[in-house]
Amino acid sequence: MAKKRKTSNHGPLIYVGPGFRNSRLTTFGIFADGVPREFQGTIFAKLFVPAVRLNEARADIARKGTALHEFYQQAIEAHKKEEK
């Protein structure tokens, strides 16, 4: 049985979601203290990963049907709604 990786929202995390001009979120931005407060509890929070998972996360985002791919697409839609 495969072990489930435990991830934390604390400590250095890398944002792997889409970057937006009017936001402090930039793709592959490093956040030393974990998920910033303003993004906790949002779809964007699901796109922060520990550095050790960066390559795996990038592959998952590119692969349709994975959770990270879906979260990435949802983040784009959420940002579009915020701009309106």
C-alpha positions as CSV (number, residue, x, y, z in Angstrom):
1,M,0.0,0.0,0.0
2,A,1.4,3.4,-1.0
3,K,2.0,5.9,1.8
4,K,0.1,9.1,1.6
5,R,2.3,12.1,1.8
6,K,1.5,14.6,4.5
7,T,1.6,18.2,3.3
8,S,1.7,21.3,5.4
9,N,0.6,24.8,4.7
10,H,3.4,26.0,6.9
11,G,7.0,26.6,6.0
12,P,8.4,27.4,2.6
13,L,5.9,26.7,-0.2
14,I,6.0,27.3,-3.9
15,Y,2.9,28.6,-5.7
16,V,2.4,26.5,-8.9
17,G,-0.8,28.1,-10.1
18,P,-1.3,30.7,-12.8
19,G,0.2,34.1,-12.2
20,F,-1.8,37.3,-12.4
21,R,-0.6,40.9,-13.0
22,N,-2.8,42.4,-10.3
23,S,-1.9,39.8,-7.6
24,R,1.1,38.9,-5.6
25,L,0.7,35.4,-6.9
26,T,3.4,34.6,-9.5
27,T,4.0,31.2,-10.9
28,F,6.8,29.5,-8.9
29,G,6.8,32.3,-6.3
30,I,8.3,31.1,-3.0
31,F,6.4,31.9,0.2
32,A,8.6,31.4,3.2
33,D,5.8,31.3,5.8
34,G,3.4,29.1,3.9
35,V,0.1,30.1,2.3
36,P,-0.5,33.8,2.7
37,R,-3.5,34.6,4.9
38,E,-5.5,36.2,2.1
39,F,-5.4,33.0,0.0
40,Q,-6.1,30.5,2.8
41,G,-9.4,28.7,2.3
42,T,-9.5,29.6,-1.4
43,I,-8.8,27.5,-4.5
44,F,-5.4,29.3,-4.8
45,A,-4.3,27.6,-1.5
46,K,-4.5,24.2,-3.2
47,L,-1.8,25.3,-5.6
48,F,1.0,25.8,-3.0
49,V,3.4,22.8,-2.7
50,P,6.6,22.1,-0.8
51,A,9.8,22.3,-2.9
52,V,10.3,18.6,-2.8
53,R,7.0,18.2,-4.7
54,L,7.6,20.8,-7.4
55,N,8.5,18.5,-10.3
56,E,5.6,16.2,-9.5
57,A,3.2,19.1,-9.2
58,R,4.3,20.5,-12.6
59,A,3.6,17.2,-14.2
60,D,0.2,16.9,-12.5
61,I,-0.8,20.3,-13.7
62,A,0.0,19.4,-17.2
63,R,-1.9,16.1,-17.0
64,K,-5.7,16.3,-17.5
65,G,-7.7,14.6,-14.8
66,T,-5.4,15.2,-11.9
67,A,-6.5,17.3,-8.9
68,L,-3.8,19.9,-9.5
69,H,-4.8,20.3,-13.2
70,E,-8.4,20.9,-12.1
71,F,-7.4,23.3,-9.3
72,Y,-5.3,25.3,-11.8
73,Q,-8.3,25.6,-14.2
74,Q,-10.5,26.6,-11.3
75,A,-8.0,29.3,-10.2
76,I,-8.1,30.8,-13.7
77,E,-11.9,30.9,-13.6
78,A,-12.0,32.3,-10.1
79,H,-9.6,35.1,-11.1
80,K,-11.8,35.9,-14.1
81,K,-14.8,36.3,-11.8
82,E,-12.8,38.6,-9.5
83,E,-11.9,40.9,-12.3
84,K,-15.5,41.5,-13.3
